[in-house]
Amino acid sequence: RIVFLASTGGNGAQGSDVLLWKDGVISKYVAAGNPAPGNQSFLHIGTDAGGYADGTFIPDGPVPAINDNNEIAFYASTGSVEGHMLSRDGVHDWQIREGDPAPGGGYYFDLRGAPVLNGHGKIAFNAYTSDRPDGPITGGGWFVGSAGHYRRAIGFYDQLLDGELLGLAFSRNPFRPLDDGGNLILWASRRLADNSFRETLVLARADGGVDVIASQGDPAPLGGQWRYFNPWMTTNNAFQIQFGAESSDGGRFDAQFIATHFVDGIFGYGFESGL
């Protein structure tokens, strides 16, 4: 099964719906105008779209997610409330809503990005937070869990190595940064004492600990130093993390890497296939 966004009316500018592909058949799973929990109706499902010269729009987010239990996570708005839903067999439940209390203090104020989903029905998402339900923004970070049971995985201004976190990648499907154990991988940028910045790949463990996978400027396994990291990564339940990065050793080298307790290069720009 595959879930995706598509616009089913007009030129696409009005938003999009979640469609489901199953055994070669495509059906509309949830759409604007459908009933929502709390005797409301969905106003928006997909809110982002790219415009093209012919006047059409192609929806590109927030993209829904599906797991092997056929649970589907998606962003939704009813006009009076917005947040992330978890759904199975057409039954939708709010997992988190703007204005709900956030772990660590404050309230969820701006839910940007998509809810990423693991095999046990838990989601991870990034959000801005506020000291008051109506704003303004005073913080934010990534959060992991299920309805009523969330933890703050990592957030702005947290101390990491020799700096503080000022940048975090937003949540984006179909990348899978959350494993079934509740461990979350993500891209972050930390500011050092001299006001320089370092891109950093971080593992926010389910037990609350934080590990650094790789840091800009550190030695890379294929030579040179890490220069840049792709902000979106994927993990599995074998504790392997896949990410794209650029390293430099006089020149430039782009590659995909797998991290376990160390980092290995898998393939890169200039590699020749033996197939």
N, C-alpha and C positions, 0 to 999 in steps of 0.2 A: 504494500500500500504506500501511496505517496500523497502528501498534501501540498498544496501550492495556492498562491494568490492568482486570481484572474478577475478582470472586469467583464461583466456580462451585460452591460448596457451602455449606450452612449459612446463617447470617445474615450472613456476610461478616466476622465478627470474627476468623476464623481466618487471615486473610491473603488474598492474591490471586495471580493468575497473569498471564502476558503472553499476550494474544490478538492475532491478526493478521487484519486485514481485507484481502482481495485480490479484486478484481473482483466485489464483492458477496457474497463468501463469508467467513464468520468461522470461524477455526480456532484451536485452542489451540496456541501456539507453544512455550512452556515453562511448566512448572508445578511446584509443590512436590511432591516425591516422584520427579521425573524424575532420571535419572543426571546427575551432575556430574563434571567432570574430577577425576582422582585417585581413582577408584573410590569416590566418595562420592555422596550424593543431595542435591538441593536441599531445604532445610528451609523457607526463606522466599524469595519473590521480591519481592512488594509487602508492605511492613510497616506502612504508615500507612493509616488509614481514619477517616472521620468518622461518628459515631453519630447516629441520628435517633430521634425520639420513638416510632416504631413498632417499635423494637428492631433495625432493620436497620443495616448499615454499608455505606458506599460507599468503595472504595479510592481514595486520592488520592496515593500516592507510595511510594517514588520511581518516577516515571513513566519508561518506557523511551523510547528514541529509535531512529529508523531513517533511513538516508540513501538516496540514489538508487542505490547499489550493493547495496541490500537487506541491508546490514549492520545488525545490531540490537545496541544497547548497553543493558544493564540491570544493576541491583543484584541481588545474590544472597547467600544465606547457606546454609551446609551444617550449621551448628551448631558446627563446629570452626573454620571460617574464613568470613570475609565479605569482599566486595569487589565490583568491577565486572567484568562480562563483556562480551566482544564476540563476536557470533555471526553465522554465515551458513549458510543451508541446514540449520539444526538442529545445527551443530557449534559448541560453546561453548568459548571460551578465556578464562582469567583474564587481565585486563589489569592489575589492581592488587589487592592483598590487604592487609587490616589486618595490621600487623607487618612489612611489607616496608620496606626502607630508603627514606627520603625524600630527594630532592635537597635540598641545603642542610644536611643533618644530621638525625639523629633517625630516627624510624620513624613510619609511618602508624599512628595510634592509633584514630581515629574517623572513618569515612567517612560523612559526613552528606550528604544530598542525592542527586541522580541524576547519572549520567555523561552529559554532553552530547556530541554526536557531530558531526563534520564530514564532508565528502564524501570524505575520504581515509582514513577509518577511525581517525582520532585522536580521543581523548576529552579533555575537561576536567572537572575535579571539584574540589570543596573538601574539605578534610580537616583534622582536628586532628592534631598530631604530638606525639611524646613522646621524651624522651632515652633511654627504655628501651622495649622492645617491649610491656611490660605496664603502661605508664603511670607516673605521671600525665601529663595534658596539659601541655605546656610551650610550644606554639606552634601554628602552622597557617597555611593559606593556600590558594591555588588552584594546581593543577598541570595541565600539558598534555603530551600525548604519546601513546605507545603502549607496549605491554608491553616493559619493560626499558629504555625510552628516554623519560624524563620530565624536564621542567624545572619549576622553581618559578617561576610567573609573577608572583606577588605574595603577600605574607604579612603577618601581624600584626606590628606594630611597625616595619614599613618606613617610612622617611622619605618623605613626599610633600609637595611645596610647603613650607608653613610648619608642618607638623605630622607626627604619626605615625599610622599606620593602626591603629585599634582595632576596627573593624567591617567585615565583608565579607558580602555576600549569599551565601546557599548556592546550590548548583547545582540547577537546576530545569528540567525539560522541560515543554512543547515549545518553550520559548524557545531561540533559537540564538545564543549569544554567541560561538561559536568559528567563524571562517571557515576556508576551505580552505587558507589560507596559514599557519594556526597562530596568528593574532592573536586575542586574547581581550578582550572588553569586560565590565566588571563595575561594580557599585556598591560604594562603600567609604565609610567614615566616618573622618575624621581628627580627632585631638585637637590643639588648638592650645596654645600656651604658657600661655594664661589659663584652660585647662581647658574651653573651649568646643569644640563639635564642628561640623564642616562635612561635609555630604553631598557626595560627589564621584563623577563618572562617569569611569572610567579605561579607557584602552586599554593592555593589556599586550602589546607587540609580540612577534612571533616572534623578533626579534633580541635580546630581553632588555630593550629600552628600555620606558619607561612614559610615556604622554602623558595629560594631563588633557583630557577632552572638555568638561566643564562642572562648575562648582563652586557650591555654595550661596552665595548672596549676591552673585555676579557678575551683570553685566547680562545680561538675556535678550533674544533677538532681536525679540520682539514687545512689548517695553517692560517696565519694572520690573526686578526681580531674580529669580533662581532661588530658589524657596522649598523645594520638595521634589522628589525624583526617585523614580519607580517603580524598585524594586531589580532588575527583570528586563528585559533588553533583547534585541534581535535584530539580527544583522548579516548582510550578504551578501558576495559576492565582488567587488562593485563598490565596496567600501570605504565603504558606507553603513551607518549605525547608526540604528536606530529606538528611541526611548524616550519614555515618558510623563513629564510634569513639570508642576509648578505654579509659576507666576510671579505676581508681585504688582506692581501699580503703583497704589497706593491701594486697589484691590480685589483680587480673586483671579481667576486665569485658569488653567484646566486645558487642556492641549493635548498632542498627539502631535508629536514633532519628528524630523527626519532630520538627522543629523550627517555631514558629509564633512570638508572642511577648515574648515567653519564649521557653524553650526546654523541650520536653517530650521524655522519652524512649518508644519505640514501642515494640521491641523484642530484645533479646540478647542471647549470648552464654549461654547455660544451661537452657533456657526457655523450657517448655514443651507445646506442642500444645494441645488444647482441641478438635481438629477435629478428 
